[in-house]
Amino acid sequence: MLRTLDTLEKGETGLVKSVAGEGRIRRRLFDMGVTPGAIIYLRKKAPLGDPVEITIRGYELSLRKEEAKMVTVEVAE
């Protein structure tokens, strides 16, 4: 099932399928390791959903909700 990263619940794992957007934000996500094929684990989510904390490629990363909306992940059902 394909979903955006901001819709994942705490503890879910997904495989990055695509990264939308353009310019600096997309480049920043790629530089941080958010690339197709990477496995993401959602560690924490702030009460209002912004920011989210993920584990990717062995390190923790916090993303704003607007950045998380750009990442499409495949979640195993």
TORVEXMAR-505608 format. One record per atom (N, C-alpha, C): residue number from 1; residue in three letters; x, y, z. Coordinates in nm, 3 decimals, always signed. Layout:
// TORVEXMAR-505608
{NUM,"ALA",{X,Y,Z}}
...
END
This chain:
// TORVEXMAR-505608
{1,"MET",{+0.084,-0.117,+0.000}}
{1,"MET",{+0.000,+0.000,+0.000}}
{1,"MET",{+0.089,+0.124,+0.000}}
{2,"LEU",{+0.068,+0.213,-0.095}}
{2,"LEU",{+0.147,+0.336,-0.103}}
{2,"LEU",{+0.082,+0.446,-0.021}}
{3,"ARG",{+0.164,+0.513,+0.060}}
{3,"ARG",{+0.119,+0.626,+0.143}}
{3,"ARG",{+0.230,+0.728,+0.150}}
{4,"THR",{+0.197,+0.849,+0.192}}
{4,"THR",{+0.302,+0.947,+0.215}}
{4,"THR",{+0.354,+0.931,+0.356}}
{5,"LEU",{+0.476,+0.975,+0.378}}
{5,"LEU",{+0.543,+0.957,+0.506}}
{5,"LEU",{+0.468,+1.022,+0.621}}
{6,"ASP",{+0.402,+1.133,+0.597}}
{6,"ASP",{+0.331,+1.202,+0.705}}
{6,"ASP",{+0.209,+1.124,+0.756}}
{7,"THR",{+0.163,+1.023,+0.681}}
{7,"THR",{+0.046,+0.945,+0.723}}
{7,"THR",{+0.082,+0.817,+0.799}}
{8,"LEU",{+0.211,+0.787,+0.808}}
{8,"LEU",{+0.252,+0.668,+0.883}}
{8,"LEU",{+0.225,+0.688,+1.032}}
{9,"GLU",{+0.200,+0.578,+1.100}}
{9,"GLU",{+0.181,+0.582,+1.245}}
{9,"GLU",{+0.311,+0.541,+1.313}}
{10,"LYS",{+0.324,+0.579,+1.439}}
{10,"LYS",{+0.443,+0.546,+1.517}}
{10,"LYS",{+0.467,+0.395,+1.514}}
{11,"GLY",{+0.592,+0.356,+1.481}}
{11,"GLY",{+0.628,+0.215,+1.478}}
{11,"GLY",{+0.616,+0.149,+1.341}}
{12,"GLU",{+0.561,+0.218,+1.243}}
{12,"GLU",{+0.547,+0.159,+1.109}}
{12,"GLU",{+0.677,+0.173,+1.030}}
{13,"THR",{+0.698,+0.079,+0.941}}
{13,"THR",{+0.816,+0.077,+0.855}}
{13,"THR",{+0.771,+0.079,+0.710}}
{14,"GLY",{+0.844,+0.150,+0.627}}
{14,"GLY",{+0.810,+0.156,+0.486}}
{14,"GLY",{+0.933,+0.167,+0.399}}
{15,"LEU",{+0.915,+0.135,+0.272}}
{15,"LEU",{+1.020,+0.143,+0.172}}
{15,"LEU",{+0.993,+0.266,+0.086}}
{16,"VAL",{+1.092,+0.354,+0.075}}
{16,"VAL",{+1.076,+0.477,-0.004}}
{16,"VAL",{+1.061,+0.440,-0.151}}
{17,"LYS",{+0.951,+0.485,-0.211}}
{17,"LYS",{+0.925,+0.460,-0.352}}
{17,"LYS",{+0.961,+0.582,-0.437}}
{18,"SER",{+0.928,+0.703,-0.388}}
{18,"SER",{+0.959,+0.823,-0.465}}
{18,"SER",{+0.964,+0.944,-0.374}}
{19,"VAL",{+1.032,+1.047,-0.424}}
{19,"VAL",{+1.040,+1.174,-0.353}}
{19,"VAL",{+0.993,+1.282,-0.450}}
{20,"ALA",{+0.885,+1.350,-0.414}}
{20,"ALA",{+0.828,+1.454,-0.500}}
{20,"ALA",{+0.898,+1.587,-0.473}}
{21,"GLY",{+0.846,+1.690,-0.536}}
{21,"GLY",{+0.902,+1.823,-0.514}}
{21,"GLY",{+1.015,+1.851,-0.611}}
{22,"GLU",{+1.071,+1.968,-0.596}}
{22,"GLU",{+1.181,+2.008,-0.682}}
{22,"GLU",{+1.268,+2.109,-0.611}}
{23,"GLY",{+1.381,+2.132,-0.667}}
{23,"GLY",{+1.470,+2.234,-0.613}}
{23,"GLY",{+1.538,+2.194,-0.483}}
{24,"ARG",{+1.553,+2.295,-0.397}}
{24,"ARG",{+1.632,+2.279,-0.275}}
{24,"ARG",{+1.577,+2.175,-0.179}}
{25,"ILE",{+1.445,+2.169,-0.163}}
{25,"ILE",{+1.388,+2.076,-0.066}}
{25,"ILE",{+1.413,+1.931,-0.109}}
{26,"ARG",{+1.390,+1.903,-0.235}}
{26,"ARG",{+1.413,+1.766,-0.285}}
{26,"ARG",{+1.560,+1.729,-0.274}}
{27,"ARG",{+1.646,+1.821,-0.309}}
{27,"ARG",{+1.791,+1.797,-0.300}}
{27,"ARG",{+1.831,+1.773,-0.154}}
{28,"ARG",{+1.774,+1.849,-0.063}}
{28,"ARG",{+1.804,+1.834,+0.080}}
{28,"ARG",{+1.763,+1.694,+0.129}}
{29,"LEU",{+1.645,+1.648,+0.088}}
{29,"LEU",{+1.600,+1.514,+0.126}}
{29,"LEU",{+1.696,+1.407,+0.072}}
{30,"PHE",{+1.738,+1.421,-0.053}}
{30,"PHE",{+1.833,+1.326,-0.111}}
{30,"PHE",{+1.966,+1.329,-0.035}}
{31,"ASP",{+2.013,+1.449,-0.001}}
{31,"ASP",{+2.140,+1.461,+0.072}}
{31,"ASP",{+2.132,+1.396,+0.210}}
{32,"MET",{+2.013,+1.392,+0.270}}
{32,"MET",{+1.996,+1.331,+0.402}}
{32,"MET",{+1.973,+1.181,+0.392}}
{33,"GLY",{+1.972,+1.126,+0.272}}
{33,"GLY",{+1.958,+0.982,+0.255}}
{33,"GLY",{+1.817,+0.934,+0.225}}
{34,"VAL",{+1.723,+1.026,+0.209}}
{34,"VAL",{+1.585,+0.988,+0.177}}
{34,"VAL",{+1.579,+0.970,+0.025}}
{35,"THR",{+1.611,+0.848,-0.018}}
{35,"THR",{+1.615,+0.816,-0.161}}
{35,"THR",{+1.534,+0.690,-0.186}}
{36,"PRO",{+1.485,+0.672,-0.308}}
{36,"PRO",{+1.411,+0.549,-0.339}}
{36,"PRO",{+1.492,+0.424,-0.304}}
{37,"GLY",{+1.426,+0.330,-0.239}}
{37,"GLY",{+1.490,+0.206,-0.199}}
{37,"GLY",{+1.532,+0.204,-0.052}}
{38,"ALA",{+1.534,+0.319,+0.013}}
{38,"ALA",{+1.572,+0.325,+0.155}}
{38,"ALA",{+1.455,+0.282,+0.242}}
{39,"ILE",{+1.487,+0.218,+0.354}}
{39,"ILE",{+1.384,+0.174,+0.448}}
{39,"ILE",{+1.373,+0.278,+0.559}}
{40,"ILE",{+1.249,+0.320,+0.587}}
{40,"ILE",{+1.221,+0.422,+0.688}}
{40,"ILE",{+1.139,+0.360,+0.800}}
{41,"TYR",{+1.178,+0.391,+0.923}}
{41,"TYR",{+1.103,+0.350,+1.042}}
{41,"TYR",{+1.058,+0.477,+1.112}}
{42,"LEU",{+0.929,+0.494,+1.135}}
{42,"LEU",{+0.878,+0.614,+1.202}}
{42,"LEU",{+0.891,+0.595,+1.353}}
{43,"ARG",{+0.982,+0.669,+1.413}}
{43,"ARG",{+1.010,+0.657,+1.557}}
{43,"ARG",{+0.912,+0.736,+1.641}}
{44,"LYS",{+0.893,+0.862,+1.606}}
{44,"LYS",{+0.808,+0.951,+1.687}}
{44,"LYS",{+0.734,+1.047,+1.596}}
{45,"LYS",{+0.623,+1.094,+1.649}}
{45,"LYS",{+0.544,+1.195,+1.579}}
{45,"LYS",{+0.499,+1.296,+1.685}}
{46,"ALA",{+0.522,+1.424,+1.660}}
{46,"ALA",{+0.480,+1.528,+1.753}}
{46,"ALA",{+0.327,+1.527,+1.765}}
{47,"PRO",{+0.273,+1.578,+1.875}}
{47,"PRO",{+0.127,+1.576,+1.895}}
{47,"PRO",{+0.046,+1.633,+1.778}}
{48,"LEU",{+0.095,+1.736,+1.715}}
{48,"LEU",{+0.022,+1.793,+1.601}}
{48,"LEU",{+0.076,+1.742,+1.467}}
{49,"GLY",{+0.165,+1.641,+1.472}}
{49,"GLY",{+0.215,+1.581,+1.350}}
{49,"GLY",{+0.335,+1.650,+1.288}}
{50,"ASP",{+0.387,+1.752,+1.354}}
{50,"ASP",{+0.499,+1.826,+1.297}}
{50,"ASP",{+0.599,+1.860,+1.407}}
{51,"PRO",{+0.717,+1.807,+1.406}}
{51,"PRO",{+0.782,+1.724,+1.305}}
{51,"PRO",{+0.762,+1.574,+1.331}}
{52,"VAL",{+0.816,+1.494,+1.240}}
{52,"VAL",{+0.819,+1.349,+1.258}}
{52,"VAL",{+0.966,+1.309,+1.271}}
{53,"GLU",{+0.993,+1.207,+1.352}}
{53,"GLU",{+1.129,+1.158,+1.366}}
{53,"GLU",{+1.135,+1.018,+1.308}}
{54,"ILE",{+1.229,+0.999,+1.216}}
{54,"ILE",{+1.242,+0.871,+1.147}}
{54,"ILE",{+1.383,+0.815,+1.168}}
{55,"THR",{+1.395,+0.685,+1.146}}
{55,"THR",{+1.526,+0.623,+1.138}}
{55,"THR",{+1.542,+0.578,+0.993}}
{56,"ILE",{+1.652,+0.622,+0.932}}
{56,"ILE",{+1.682,+0.586,+0.793}}
{56,"ILE",{+1.832,+0.570,+0.779}}
{57,"ARG",{+1.872,+0.461,+0.717}}
{57,"ARG",{+2.013,+0.432,+0.693}}
{57,"ARG",{+2.097,+0.436,+0.821}}
{58,"GLY",{+2.036,+0.396,+0.933}}
{58,"GLY",{+2.110,+0.384,+1.059}}
{58,"GLY",{+2.120,+0.509,+1.143}}
{59,"TYR",{+2.052,+0.616,+1.107}}
{59,"TYR",{+2.054,+0.735,+1.192}}
{59,"TYR",{+1.916,+0.796,+1.203}}
{60,"GLU",{+1.898,+0.879,+1.306}}
{60,"GLU",{+1.770,+0.943,+1.330}}
{60,"GLU",{+1.766,+1.078,+1.258}}
{61,"LEU",{+1.648,+1.110,+1.208}}
{61,"LEU",{+1.630,+1.231,+1.131}}
{61,"LEU",{+1.493,+1.289,+1.160}}
{62,"SER",{+1.485,+1.418,+1.180}}
{62,"SER",{+1.356,+1.485,+1.199}}
{62,"SER",{+1.320,+1.560,+1.072}}
{63,"LEU",{+1.195,+1.544,+1.029}}
{63,"LEU",{+1.146,+1.611,+0.909}}
{63,"LEU",{+1.021,+1.691,+0.942}}
{64,"ARG",{+1.008,+1.805,+0.878}}
{64,"ARG",{+0.885,+1.882,+0.891}}
{64,"ARG",{+0.773,+1.811,+0.815}}
{65,"LYS",{+0.651,+1.841,+0.853}}
{65,"LYS",{+0.535,+1.776,+0.790}}
{65,"LYS",{+0.532,+1.801,+0.640}}
{66,"GLU",{+0.565,+1.922,+0.597}}
{66,"GLU",{+0.564,+1.953,+0.453}}
{66,"GLU",{+0.668,+1.870,+0.377}}
{67,"GLU",{+0.780,+1.840,+0.439}}
{67,"GLU",{+0.881,+1.754,+0.376}}
{67,"GLU",{+0.833,+1.608,+0.374}}
{68,"ALA",{+0.773,+1.565,+0.484}}
{68,"ALA",{+0.724,+1.427,+0.494}}
{68,"ALA",{+0.615,+1.399,+0.390}}
{69,"LYS",{+0.537,+1.499,+0.354}}
{69,"LYS",{+0.431,+1.481,+0.255}}
{69,"LYS",{+0.487,+1.452,+0.116}}
{70,"MET",{+0.612,+1.487,+0.092}}
{70,"MET",{+0.673,+1.468,-0.039}}
{70,"MET",{+0.728,+1.327,-0.060}}
{71,"VAL",{+0.737,+1.249,+0.049}}
{71,"VAL",{+0.798,+1.117,+0.041}}
{71,"VAL",{+0.688,+1.010,+0.035}}
{72,"THR",{+0.687,+0.934,-0.073}}
{72,"THR",{+0.591,+0.824,-0.089}}
{72,"THR",{+0.660,+0.695,-0.048}}
{73,"VAL",{+0.594,+0.621,+0.043}}
{73,"VAL",{+0.650,+0.496,+0.092}}
{73,"VAL",{+0.551,+0.382,+0.070}}
{74,"GLU",{+0.606,+0.262,+0.057}}
{74,"GLU",{+0.525,+0.142,+0.047}}
{74,"GLU",{+0.530,+0.073,+0.181}}
{75,"VAL",{+0.412,+0.054,+0.242}}
{75,"VAL",{+0.402,-0.008,+0.373}}
{75,"VAL",{+0.346,-0.148,+0.356}}
{76,"ALA",{+0.411,-0.246,+0.417}}
{76,"ALA",{+0.361,-0.383,+0.412}}
{76,"ALA",{+0.235,-0.393,+0.495}}
{77,"GLU",{+0.137,-0.464,+0.444}}
{77,"GLU",{+0.010,-0.477,+0.518}}
{77,"GLU",{+0.011,-0.597,+0.607}}
END
